[in-house]
Amino acid sequence: MSEVTARIPKPVLRGLHNASIKQNLAVAMGLTVISGLAFHFMYIAPKKQRYADFYKNRDTNKSFERMKNAGLLQSVKD
């Protein structure tokens, strides 16, 4: 065996923990942003659109009359 092949370099351990924390923090922040944006565009935006569509065509007087005629409102006289 020659001197070159027998020598194994020492691992660099100084600051390894801090470097891994920085890397894990960057990955966590990226995944947080991605999941937040996915939640917004896949859940919140369609829900807001459904509410807007519901109230755009709603006739509150017609709903009131329907509930009054069904007897659901105790404080309203027929």
C-alpha positions in Angstrom: 0.0 0.0 0.0 1.2 3.4 -0.8 1.1 6.4 1.5 -1.5 8.2 -0.7 -4.1 5.4 -0.8 -3.8 4.5 2.9 -4.5 8.0 4.2 -8.1 8.8 4.7 -9.0 12.5 5.1 -10.5 13.6 8.3 -14.2 14.6 8.1 -15.1 18.2 8.5 -17.2 18.3 11.6 -16.8 21.9 12.7 -20.0 23.8 12.1 -21.8 20.7 10.7 -24.7 21.0 13.0 -25.2 24.7 12.2 -25.0 24.0 8.5 -27.6 21.3 8.7 -29.9 23.5 10.7 -29.7 26.2 8.1 -30.4 23.7 5.3 -33.4 22.2 7.2 -34.7 25.7 8.0 -34.6 26.7 4.3 -36.4 23.5 3.3 -39.0 24.0 5.9 -39.6 27.7 4.9 -39.9 26.7 1.3 -42.4 23.9 2.0 -44.4 26.3 4.3 -44.7 28.8 1.5 -45.7 26.2 -1.0 -48.3 24.6 1.2 -49.7 28.0 2.2 -50.1 29.0 -1.4 -51.7 25.7 -2.3 -54.2 26.0 0.6 -55.1 29.5 -0.6 -55.6 28.7 -4.2 -57.2 25.3 -3.8 -59.4 25.9 -0.8 -59.9 29.6 0.2 -60.3 31.2 -3.3 -62.9 28.6 -4.5 -64.8 29.0 -1.2 -64.9 32.8 -1.6 -66.1 32.4 -5.2 -68.9 30.1 -4.1 -70.0 32.6 -1.5 -69.9 35.4 -4.0 -71.9 33.3 -6.5 -74.5 32.4 -3.8 -75.1 36.0 -2.7 -75.1 37.4 -6.2 -78.3 35.7 -7.2 -80.0 35.5 -3.8 -83.4 37.1 -3.2 -83.7 37.7 0.5 -87.3 38.8 0.4 -88.3 35.5 -1.4 -86.3 33.5 1.2 -88.1 35.4 4.1 -91.5 34.7 2.6 -90.7 31.1 2.1 -89.6 30.7 5.8 -92.6 32.7 7.0 -95.0 30.6 5.1 -93.4 27.4 6.4 -93.9 28.6 10.0 -90.2 28.7 10.9 -90.2 32.2 12.2 -91.9 32.6 15.6 -91.7 36.4 15.9 -93.5 37.0 12.6 -97.3 36.9 12.5 -99.0 35.5 9.4 
